[in-house]
Amino acid sequence: MADAVALYDEADKLKDAGQLDEAAAKLKESIAADPNYSLAHSGLAVVLQRLGQHEEAIAHARRACELEPNDPFSFTALSVTYQRAFAGTNDMRYIRMAEDAMEQSRMLQSR
C-alpha cells in the first residue's frame, strides 16, 4: 500500500505546479491509502474548489472537520470552502453555512 503522507507530498507539488487534476488524483490516492488522513481531505477540498467542484470540495472539508472535531482551523477552512462555493455559484445557502462553520471555529478557539 502506498504511503498516504508521501502521496500527499506529491500532490502538494503538483498543486504548486498548477497541475490541479493530477493533484486531485494523487490526493484521492492518499485518502485511499488512509481514509482518516485529515490533511489529505483538506488538501483535496482546496484543489476541488479550484476546479469548480464545489459539492465534492465541501464533502472533503466536512470530513476533515469530522476527523479533527477540536481543530478550529478545520472549521475555518470549511467556512472558506463554503465562501468560495458561494462565489462560484451565487447560491446564498452557502453564506449561512460559512457563518456557522466560522462560529464553530470561534467556539473552539475560546476553549
Biotite code that builds the C-alpha atoms (Angstrom):
import biotite.structure as struc

atoms = struc.array([
    struc.Atom([0.000, 0.000, 0.000], chain_id="A", res_id=1, res_name="MET", atom_name="CA", element="C"),
    struc.Atom([1.256, 3.473, -0.858], chain_id="A", res_id=2, res_name="ALA", atom_name="CA", element="C"),
    struc.Atom([2.195, 5.837, 1.939], chain_id="A", res_id=3, res_name="ASP", atom_name="CA", element="C"),
    struc.Atom([-0.548, 8.442, 2.421], chain_id="A", res_id=4, res_name="ALA", atom_name="CA", element="C"),
    struc.Atom([1.905, 11.143, 3.521], chain_id="A", res_id=5, res_name="VAL", atom_name="CA", element="C"),
    struc.Atom([4.209, 10.606, 0.525], chain_id="A", res_id=6, res_name="ALA", atom_name="CA", element="C"),
    struc.Atom([1.210, 10.750, -1.817], chain_id="A", res_id=7, res_name="LEU", atom_name="CA", element="C"),
    struc.Atom([0.066, 13.953, -0.134], chain_id="A", res_id=8, res_name="TYR", atom_name="CA", element="C"),
    struc.Atom([3.517, 15.468, -0.601], chain_id="A", res_id=9, res_name="ASP", atom_name="CA", element="C"),
    struc.Atom([3.468, 14.547, -4.301], chain_id="A", res_id=10, res_name="GLU", atom_name="CA", element="C"),
    struc.Atom([0.018, 16.099, -4.643], chain_id="A", res_id=11, res_name="ALA", atom_name="CA", element="C"),
    struc.Atom([1.207, 19.294, -2.972], chain_id="A", res_id=12, res_name="ASP", atom_name="CA", element="C"),
    struc.Atom([3.980, 19.651, -5.547], chain_id="A", res_id=13, res_name="LYS", atom_name="CA", element="C"),
    struc.Atom([1.513, 19.042, -8.382], chain_id="A", res_id=14, res_name="LEU", atom_name="CA", element="C"),
    struc.Atom([-0.836, 21.660, -6.936], chain_id="A", res_id=15, res_name="LYS", atom_name="CA", element="C"),
    struc.Atom([2.003, 24.172, -6.689], chain_id="A", res_id=16, res_name="ASP", atom_name="CA", element="C"),
    struc.Atom([2.852, 23.461, -10.343], chain_id="A", res_id=17, res_name="ALA", atom_name="CA", element="C"),
    struc.Atom([-0.735, 24.201, -11.329], chain_id="A", res_id=18, res_name="GLY", atom_name="CA", element="C"),
    struc.Atom([-1.488, 20.599, -12.217], chain_id="A", res_id=19, res_name="GLN", atom_name="CA", element="C"),
    struc.Atom([-4.781, 20.514, -10.352], chain_id="A", res_id=20, res_name="LEU", atom_name="CA", element="C"),
    struc.Atom([-6.341, 17.441, -11.952], chain_id="A", res_id=21, res_name="ASP", atom_name="CA", element="C"),
    struc.Atom([-3.211, 15.441, -11.225], chain_id="A", res_id=22, res_name="GLU", atom_name="CA", element="C"),
    struc.Atom([-3.053, 16.803, -7.678], chain_id="A", res_id=23, res_name="ALA", atom_name="CA", element="C"),
    struc.Atom([-6.673, 15.791, -7.084], chain_id="A", res_id=24, res_name="ALA", atom_name="CA", element="C"),
    struc.Atom([-5.968, 12.284, -8.335], chain_id="A", res_id=25, res_name="ALA", atom_name="CA", element="C"),
    struc.Atom([-2.922, 11.980, -6.082], chain_id="A", res_id=26, res_name="LYS", atom_name="CA", element="C"),
    struc.Atom([-4.879, 13.243, -3.060], chain_id="A", res_id=27, res_name="LEU", atom_name="CA", element="C"),
    struc.Atom([-7.574, 10.682, -3.756], chain_id="A", res_id=28, res_name="LYS", atom_name="CA", element="C"),
    struc.Atom([-4.841, 8.028, -3.744], chain_id="A", res_id=29, res_name="GLU", atom_name="CA", element="C"),
    struc.Atom([-3.626, 9.387, -0.413], chain_id="A", res_id=30, res_name="SER", atom_name="CA", element="C"),
    struc.Atom([-7.132, 9.115, 1.022], chain_id="A", res_id=31, res_name="ILE", atom_name="CA", element="C"),
    struc.Atom([-7.480, 5.589, -0.364], chain_id="A", res_id=32, res_name="ALA", atom_name="CA", element="C"),
    struc.Atom([-4.256, 4.685, 1.455], chain_id="A", res_id=33, res_name="ALA", atom_name="CA", element="C"),
    struc.Atom([-5.531, 6.258, 4.692], chain_id="A", res_id=34, res_name="ASP", atom_name="CA", element="C"),
    struc.Atom([-9.193, 7.337, 4.737], chain_id="A", res_id=35, res_name="PRO", atom_name="CA", element="C"),
    struc.Atom([-8.640, 9.088, 8.077], chain_id="A", res_id=36, res_name="ASN", atom_name="CA", element="C"),
    struc.Atom([-5.812, 11.351, 6.897], chain_id="A", res_id=37, res_name="TYR", atom_name="CA", element="C"),
    struc.Atom([-7.470, 14.704, 7.533], chain_id="A", res_id=38, res_name="SER", atom_name="CA", element="C"),
    struc.Atom([-4.750, 16.749, 5.841], chain_id="A", res_id=39, res_name="LEU", atom_name="CA", element="C"),
    struc.Atom([-5.409, 14.916, 2.556], chain_id="A", res_id=40, res_name="ALA", atom_name="CA", element="C"),
    struc.Atom([-9.122, 15.665, 2.865], chain_id="A", res_id=41, res_name="HIS", atom_name="CA", element="C"),
    struc.Atom([-8.359, 19.344, 3.490], chain_id="A", res_id=42, res_name="SER", atom_name="CA", element="C"),
    struc.Atom([-5.950, 19.484, 0.581], chain_id="A", res_id=43, res_name="GLY", atom_name="CA", element="C"),
    struc.Atom([-8.422, 17.799, -1.724], chain_id="A", res_id=44, res_name="LEU", atom_name="CA", element="C"),
    struc.Atom([-11.086, 20.306, -0.699], chain_id="A", res_id=45, res_name="ALA", atom_name="CA", element="C"),
    struc.Atom([-8.795, 23.149, -1.777], chain_id="A", res_id=46, res_name="VAL", atom_name="CA", element="C"),
    struc.Atom([-7.917, 21.546, -5.112], chain_id="A", res_id=47, res_name="VAL", atom_name="CA", element="C"),
    struc.Atom([-11.501, 20.597, -5.919], chain_id="A", res_id=48, res_name="LEU", atom_name="CA", element="C"),
    struc.Atom([-12.640, 24.117, -5.074], chain_id="A", res_id=49, res_name="GLN", atom_name="CA", element="C"),
    struc.Atom([-10.143, 25.500, -7.577], chain_id="A", res_id=50, res_name="ARG", atom_name="CA", element="C"),
    struc.Atom([-11.520, 23.052, -10.137], chain_id="A", res_id=51, res_name="LEU", atom_name="CA", element="C"),
    struc.Atom([-15.053, 24.326, -9.511], chain_id="A", res_id=52, res_name="GLY", atom_name="CA", element="C"),
    struc.Atom([-16.222, 21.071, -7.952], chain_id="A", res_id=53, res_name="GLN", atom_name="CA", element="C"),
    struc.Atom([-17.882, 22.780, -5.010], chain_id="A", res_id=54, res_name="HIS", atom_name="CA", element="C"),
    struc.Atom([-20.028, 19.990, -3.568], chain_id="A", res_id=55, res_name="GLU", atom_name="CA", element="C"),
    struc.Atom([-17.214, 17.458, -3.571], chain_id="A", res_id=56, res_name="GLU", atom_name="CA", element="C"),
    struc.Atom([-14.882, 20.074, -2.057], chain_id="A", res_id=57, res_name="ALA", atom_name="CA", element="C"),
    struc.Atom([-17.389, 20.709, 0.716], chain_id="A", res_id=58, res_name="ILE", atom_name="CA", element="C"),
    struc.Atom([-17.710, 16.984, 1.410], chain_id="A", res_id=59, res_name="ALA", atom_name="CA", element="C"),
    struc.Atom([-13.957, 16.690, 1.939], chain_id="A", res_id=60, res_name="HIS", atom_name="CA", element="C"),
    struc.Atom([-13.777, 19.842, 4.069], chain_id="A", res_id=61, res_name="ALA", atom_name="CA", element="C"),
    struc.Atom([-16.590, 18.436, 6.223], chain_id="A", res_id=62, res_name="ARG", atom_name="CA", element="C"),
    struc.Atom([-14.769, 15.121, 6.501], chain_id="A", res_id=63, res_name="ARG", atom_name="CA", element="C"),
    struc.Atom([-11.669, 16.934, 7.765], chain_id="A", res_id=64, res_name="ALA", atom_name="CA", element="C"),
    struc.Atom([-13.845, 18.512, 10.463], chain_id="A", res_id=65, res_name="CYS", atom_name="CA", element="C"),
    struc.Atom([-15.244, 15.104, 11.400], chain_id="A", res_id=66, res_name="GLU", atom_name="CA", element="C"),
    struc.Atom([-11.732, 13.736, 11.713], chain_id="A", res_id=67, res_name="LEU", atom_name="CA", element="C"),
    struc.Atom([-10.454, 16.766, 13.670], chain_id="A", res_id=68, res_name="GLU", atom_name="CA", element="C"),
    struc.Atom([-13.536, 17.943, 15.609], chain_id="A", res_id=69, res_name="PRO", atom_name="CA", element="C"),
    struc.Atom([-11.496, 20.012, 18.059], chain_id="A", res_id=70, res_name="ASN", atom_name="CA", element="C"),
    struc.Atom([-9.343, 21.794, 15.475], chain_id="A", res_id=71, res_name="ASP", atom_name="CA", element="C"),
    struc.Atom([-10.529, 25.367, 14.882], chain_id="A", res_id=72, res_name="PRO", atom_name="CA", element="C"),
    struc.Atom([-8.535, 25.568, 11.647], chain_id="A", res_id=73, res_name="PHE", atom_name="CA", element="C"),
    struc.Atom([-10.567, 22.745, 10.101], chain_id="A", res_id=74, res_name="SER", atom_name="CA", element="C"),
    struc.Atom([-13.756, 24.734, 10.663], chain_id="A", res_id=75, res_name="PHE", atom_name="CA", element="C"),
    struc.Atom([-12.170, 27.930, 9.361], chain_id="A", res_id=76, res_name="THR", atom_name="CA", element="C"),
    struc.Atom([-11.148, 26.036, 6.219], chain_id="A", res_id=77, res_name="ALA", atom_name="CA", element="C"),
    struc.Atom([-14.696, 24.685, 5.912], chain_id="A", res_id=78, res_name="LEU", atom_name="CA", element="C"),
    struc.Atom([-16.016, 28.242, 6.149], chain_id="A", res_id=79, res_name="SER", atom_name="CA", element="C"),
    struc.Atom([-13.666, 29.356, 3.386], chain_id="A", res_id=80, res_name="VAL", atom_name="CA", element="C"),
    struc.Atom([-14.786, 26.399, 1.264], chain_id="A", res_id=81, res_name="THR", atom_name="CA", element="C"),
    struc.Atom([-18.403, 27.487, 1.676], chain_id="A", res_id=82, res_name="TYR", atom_name="CA", element="C"),
    struc.Atom([-17.490, 31.089, 0.849], chain_id="A", res_id=83, res_name="GLN", atom_name="CA", element="C"),
    struc.Atom([-15.757, 30.011, -2.339], chain_id="A", res_id=84, res_name="ARG", atom_name="CA", element="C"),
    struc.Atom([-18.721, 27.827, -3.246], chain_id="A", res_id=85, res_name="ALA", atom_name="CA", element="C"),
    struc.Atom([-20.915, 30.911, -2.898], chain_id="A", res_id=86, res_name="PHE", atom_name="CA", element="C"),
    struc.Atom([-18.520, 32.931, -5.055], chain_id="A", res_id=87, res_name="ALA", atom_name="CA", element="C"),
    struc.Atom([-18.620, 30.240, -7.717], chain_id="A", res_id=88, res_name="GLY", atom_name="CA", element="C"),
    struc.Atom([-22.378, 29.672, -7.675], chain_id="A", res_id=89, res_name="THR", atom_name="CA", element="C"),
    struc.Atom([-24.069, 32.704, -6.081], chain_id="A", res_id=90, res_name="ASN", atom_name="CA", element="C"),
    struc.Atom([-26.074, 30.204, -4.031], chain_id="A", res_id=91, res_name="ASP", atom_name="CA", element="C"),
    struc.Atom([-26.973, 32.076, -0.842], chain_id="A", res_id=92, res_name="MET", atom_name="CA", element="C"),
    struc.Atom([-27.314, 28.929, 1.259], chain_id="A", res_id=93, res_name="ARG", atom_name="CA", element="C"),
    struc.Atom([-23.521, 28.723, 1.354], chain_id="A", res_id=94, res_name="TYR", atom_name="CA", element="C"),
    struc.Atom([-23.307, 32.039, 3.216], chain_id="A", res_id=95, res_name="ILE", atom_name="CA", element="C"),
    struc.Atom([-25.220, 30.713, 6.240], chain_id="A", res_id=96, res_name="ARG", atom_name="CA", element="C"),
    struc.Atom([-23.142, 27.528, 6.255], chain_id="A", res_id=97, res_name="MET", atom_name="CA", element="C"),
    struc.Atom([-19.939, 29.598, 6.110], chain_id="A", res_id=98, res_name="ALA", atom_name="CA", element="C"),
    struc.Atom([-21.094, 31.652, 9.084], chain_id="A", res_id=99, res_name="GLU", atom_name="CA", element="C"),
    struc.Atom([-21.983, 28.514, 11.057], chain_id="A", res_id=100, res_name="ASP", atom_name="CA", element="C"),
    struc.Atom([-18.586, 26.933, 10.385], chain_id="A", res_id=101, res_name="ALA", atom_name="CA", element="C"),
    struc.Atom([-16.790, 30.135, 11.401], chain_id="A", res_id=102, res_name="MET", atom_name="CA", element="C"),
    struc.Atom([-18.824, 30.293, 14.600], chain_id="A", res_id=103, res_name="GLU", atom_name="CA", element="C"),
    struc.Atom([-17.777, 26.718, 15.384], chain_id="A", res_id=104, res_name="GLN", atom_name="CA", element="C"),
    struc.Atom([-14.154, 27.721, 14.817], chain_id="A", res_id=105, res_name="SER", atom_name="CA", element="C"),
    struc.Atom([-14.523, 30.673, 17.192], chain_id="A", res_id=106, res_name="ARG", atom_name="CA", element="C"),
    struc.Atom([-16.105, 28.482, 19.869], chain_id="A", res_id=107, res_name="MET", atom_name="CA", element="C"),
    struc.Atom([-13.244, 26.019, 19.631], chain_id="A", res_id=108, res_name="LEU", atom_name="CA", element="C"),
    struc.Atom([-10.671, 28.816, 19.861], chain_id="A", res_id=109, res_name="GLN", atom_name="CA", element="C"),
    struc.Atom([-12.239, 30.215, 23.009], chain_id="A", res_id=110, res_name="SER", atom_name="CA", element="C"),
    struc.Atom([-11.937, 26.947, 24.938], chain_id="A", res_id=111, res_name="ARG", atom_name="CA", element="C"),
])
